[in-house]
């Protein structure tokens, strides 16, 4: 493979007034990822570069970044698919801690708002079994693989337009729907009310960016529309 230029946004809010961009030449190899290139920069050219990663297998979601203008996981993005000029920036809609590391508190606070945990209908020591072949969890199971990477949040125009205390974002709403649609959950009505105001499902503008960037193939826009439908059906007294 040819050598590539990796341009990285640099910003330390404690020292810098504005961001800058530094470019590093990298000797690219077959199957090398953007995350690999960042490690090479730290090891051979600039040890002060900051970024976040953990599993390097696309499972933890911690290496989310904007790569060539699109939200991606750095550990799953191969250099050979990007050309010889690569630009890496921190995730949008979040405060920069340093360089490519961002503060995800807003994302997780919004996640917490939907009560993202199962609430059983009644106290019991017995497992409530839904047969796999019944089809009663089909929609839920399509959307269970979220790794809370935040790529849908960084790409969401509704989050950007509404500001810090606005729209809670696709990931939180997707999680809310998984619980609302689970027939065993006892907080269905409460949770539906929590996520169907202007800051919740009805704040979605259906741009679809969340669907395009999800590394797990989840379609948050689809589940957000289903939340809206359930709310409207309940409002007119129909089964939901």
C-alpha positions as a printed NumPy array, in Angstrom:
array([[  0.   ,   0.   ,   0.   ],
       [  1.017,   3.616,  -0.507],
       [  1.851,   5.91 ,   2.369],
       [ -1.055,   7.97 ,   3.676],
       [ -1.432,  11.315,   5.424],
       [ -3.441,  11.259,   8.623],
       [ -4.645,  14.704,   9.666],
       [ -5.821,  14.886,  13.268],
       [ -7.681,  17.666,  15.048],
       [ -5.78 ,  18.796,  18.135],
       [ -7.389,  20.731,  20.949],
       [ -6.748,  21.028,  24.669],
       [ -9.436,  23.276,  26.2  ],
       [ -7.147,  24.062,  29.139],
       [ -4.444,  25.488,  26.878],
       [ -5.846,  26.23 ,  23.414],
       [ -8.281,  28.891,  22.273],
       [ -9.092,  27.168,  18.99 ],
       [ -8.456,  23.728,  17.477],
       [ -5.647,  23.087,  15.007],
       [ -4.919,  20.246,  12.612],
       [ -1.662,  18.289,  12.554],
       [ -0.757,  15.982,   9.653],
       [  1.292,  12.807,  10.085],
       [  2.709,  10.543,   7.34 ],
       [  1.977,   6.87 ,   7.947],
       [  3.415,   3.845,   6.192],
       [  0.164,   2.017,   5.551],
       [ -0.05 ,  -1.772,   5.511],
       [ -2.819,  -4.059,   4.35 ],
       [ -5.727,  -4.338,   6.817],
       [ -4.352,  -1.489,   8.942],
       [ -7.116,   0.422,  10.718],
       [ -7.392,   4.099,  11.606],
       [ -6.87 ,   3.124,  15.235],
       [ -3.624,   1.385,  14.263],
       [ -2.449,   4.579,  12.59 ],
       [ -3.196,   6.605,  15.727],
       [ -1.097,   4.215,  17.793],
       [  1.747,   4.585,  15.293],
       [  1.544,   8.367,  15.616],
       [  1.789,   8.124,  19.417],
       [  4.64 ,   5.62 ,  19.287],
       [  6.769,   7.216,  16.565],
       [  5.801,  10.861,  16.066],
       [  3.774,  12.558,  18.796],
       [  3.257,  10.883,  22.198],
       [  0.954,  13.724,  23.324],
       [ -1.912,  12.73 ,  21.013],
       [ -4.97 ,  11.701,  23.035],
       [ -7.715,   9.289,  22.011],
       [ -9.826,   6.598,  23.64 ],
       [ -9.982,   2.867,  22.901],
       [-10.354,  -0.444,  24.692],
       [-11.268,  -3.721,  22.993],
       [-10.05 ,  -2.995,  19.422],
       [-12.708,  -5.464,  18.218],
       [-15.726,  -3.223,  17.616],
       [-17.41 ,  -4.418,  20.803],
       [-16.852,  -1.676,  23.396],
       [-17.667,   1.366,  21.268],
       [-15.07 ,   3.567,  22.935],
       [-13.126,   4.555,  19.794],
       [-15.939,   6.442,  18.068],
       [-14.63 ,   9.389,  16.004],
       [-15.414,  11.452,  12.942],
       [-13.316,   9.947,  10.164],
       [-13.403,  11.669,   6.776],
       [-16.563,  13.481,   7.816],
       [-18.48 ,  10.413,   9.015],
       [-18.973,   8.865,  12.441],
       [-17.102,   5.547,  12.62 ],
       [-15.335,   3.208,  15.006],
       [-11.608,   3.725,  14.445],
       [-10.856,   0.071,  15.222],
       [-13.198,  -1.164,  12.463],
       [-12.311,   1.393,   9.782],
       [ -9.598,   0.193,   7.431],
       [ -7.256,   2.742,   5.923],
       [ -7.411,   1.098,   2.501],
       [-11.104,   2.039,   2.24 ],
       [-10.426,   5.749,   2.787],
       [ -7.776,   6.734,   0.256],
       [ -4.411,   8.362,   0.916],
       [ -5.698,  11.369,   2.872],
       [ -7.515,  10.753,   6.144],
       [ -8.949,  13.369,   8.492],
       [ -9.858,  12.429,  12.064],
       [-11.884,  14.637,  14.418],
       [-13.532,  14.099,  17.811],
       [-17.187,  13.172,  18.078],
       [-19.637,  16.041,  17.575],
       [-22.307,  17.156,  20.044],
       [-19.949,  16.463,  22.969],
       [-17.31 ,  18.51 ,  24.782],
       [-13.693,  17.774,  23.91 ],
       [-11.504,  16.632,  26.793],
       [ -8.344,  16.601,  24.686],
       [ -7.79 ,  15.965,  20.982],
       [ -9.981,  12.991,  20.028],
       [-11.211,  12.222,  23.555],
       [-14.645,  13.597,  24.411],
       [-16.801,  13.819,  27.503],
       [-19.776,  11.468,  27.017],
       [-21.629,  12.523,  30.177],
       [-24.477,  14.128,  28.182],
       [-24.954,  10.979,  26.153],
       [-25.137,   8.713,  29.206],
       [-27.306,  11.117,  31.204],
       [-29.82 ,  10.967,  28.372],
       [-29.507,   7.17 ,  28.391],
       [-30.356,   7.205,  32.111],
       [-33.449,   9.371,  31.535],
       [-35.368,   6.517,  29.881],
       [-34.866,   4.129,  32.825],
       [-32.801,   1.76 ,  30.648],
       [-33.292,  -1.227,  32.947],
       [-35.93 ,  -3.954,  33.059],
       [-38.76 ,  -3.467,  35.575],
       [-40.647,  -6.73 ,  36.212],
       [-44.439,  -6.583,  36.369],
       [-44.507,  -8.435,  39.67 ],
       [-42.131,  -9.98 ,  42.153],
       [-41.378, -13.552,  41.207],
       [-38.593, -16.085,  41.385],
       [-39.663, -17.705,  38.126],
       [-38.28 , -16.864,  34.716],
       [-40.798, -15.391,  32.295],
       [-40.154, -17.343,  29.119],
       [-40.909, -16.101,  25.609],
       [-40.266, -18.96 ,  23.129],
       [-37.674, -17.924,  20.523],
       [-39.89 , -19.065,  17.65 ],
       [-42.936, -17.125,  18.841],
       [-42.024, -13.899,  17.028],
       [-43.044, -11.901,  20.1  ],
       [-39.536, -10.455,  20.533],
       [-38.583, -10.158,  16.882],
       [-38.49 ,  -6.349,  16.761],
       [-36.712,  -6.123,  20.099],
       [-34.05 ,  -8.66 ,  19.192],
       [-33.173,  -6.695,  16.053],
       [-32.112,  -3.793,  18.254],
       [-30.449,  -5.393,  21.264],
       [-26.845,  -5.103,  20.11 ],
       [-26.288,  -1.419,  20.937],
       [-22.78 ,  -0.855,  22.34 ],
       [-23.475,   2.768,  23.413],
       [-20.695,   4.038,  21.179],
       [-22.475,   7.369,  20.639],
       [-22.053,   7.426,  16.84 ],
       [-25.79 ,   7.917,  16.332],
       [-25.723,  10.769,  18.867],
       [-22.805,  12.544,  17.19 ],
       [-24.496,  12.209,  13.786],
       [-27.982,  13.3  ,  14.875],
       [-29.038,  16.685,  13.506],
       [-31.859,  16.919,  16.044],
       [-29.321,  16.685,  18.882],
       [-27.214,  19.408,  17.256],
       [-30.2  ,  21.694,  16.656],
       [-31.745,  21.342,  20.11 ],
       [-28.631,  22.041,  22.161],
       [-27.379,  20.663,  25.458],
       [-30.712,  20.179,  27.23 ],
       [-32.743,  19.177,  24.197],
       [-33.377,  15.97 ,  22.275],
       [-32.186,  12.889,  24.16 ],
       [-30.952,  11.101,  21.059],
       [-31.446,   7.889,  19.081],
       [-29.595,   5.435,  21.346],
       [-31.648,   6.268,  24.432],
       [-34.903,   6.094,  22.49 ],
       [-33.936,   2.784,  20.916],
       [-33.28 ,   1.368,  24.374],
       [-36.587,   2.752,  25.637],
       [-38.467,   1.047,  22.813],
       [-36.869,  -2.322,  23.551],
       [-38.327,  -2.129,  27.058],
       [-41.683,  -0.639,  26.061],
       [-42.182,  -3.454,  23.536],
       [-41.223,  -6.18 ,  26.024],
       [-44.468,  -7.659,  27.306],
       [-42.803,  -8.639,  30.591],
       [-41.82 ,  -5.079,  31.558],
       [-43.951,  -3.354,  34.183],
       [-42.967,   0.262,  33.456],
       [-44.368,   0.42 ,  29.928],
       [-46.821,   3.293,  30.461],
       [-44.451,   5.336,  32.601],
       [-41.599,   4.919,  30.149],
       [-43.813,   5.724,  27.156],
       [-44.808,   9.016,  28.79 ],
       [-41.164,   9.802,  29.559],
       [-39.991,   9.499,  25.951],
       [-42.838,  11.004,  23.946],
       [-42.475,  14.725,  24.54 ],
       [-40.575,  17.204,  22.389],
       [-37.275,  16.134,  23.95 ],
       [-38.053,  12.5  ,  23.147],
       [-39.469,  10.627,  20.173],
       [-41.444,  13.562,  18.789],
       [-38.249,  15.581,  18.617],
       [-36.924,  13.257,  15.901],
       [-36.853,  14.835,  12.446],
       [-36.305,  11.525,  10.604],
       [-33.047,  12.57 ,   8.947],
       [-31.815,   8.976,   9.186],
       [-28.153,   9.674,   9.992],
       [-28.399,   7.365,  13.016],
       [-29.217,   4.44 ,  10.742],
       [-26.312,   5.178,   8.396],
       [-23.583,   5.216,  11.055],
       [-24.586,   2.447,  13.47 ],
       [-21.768,  -0.155,  13.465],
       [-24.213,  -2.85 ,  14.578],
       [-26.799,  -2.251,  11.888],
       [-29.439,  -1.021,  14.336],
       [-32.145,   1.249,  12.94 ],
       [-33.038,   3.722,  15.716],
       [-35.243,   5.768,  13.403],
       [-37.454,   2.718,  12.921],
       [-37.925,   2.172,  16.645],
       [-38.507,   5.899,  17.238],
       [-41.377,   5.799,  14.745],
       [-42.773,   2.786,  16.585],
       [-42.684,   4.737,  19.86 ],
       [-44.697,   7.516,  18.218],
       [-47.204,   4.977,  16.903],
       [-47.658,   3.389,  20.329],
       [-48.25 ,   6.777,  21.921],
       [-50.838,   7.759,  19.305],
       [-52.627,   4.406,  19.557],
       [-52.814,   4.695,  23.319],
       [-54.127,   8.26 ,  23.074],
       [-57.171,   7.072,  21.093],
       [-57.774,   4.037,  23.268],
       [-56.359,   1.364,  20.94 ],
       [-54.222,  -1.564,  21.936],
       [-50.538,  -0.716,  21.682]])
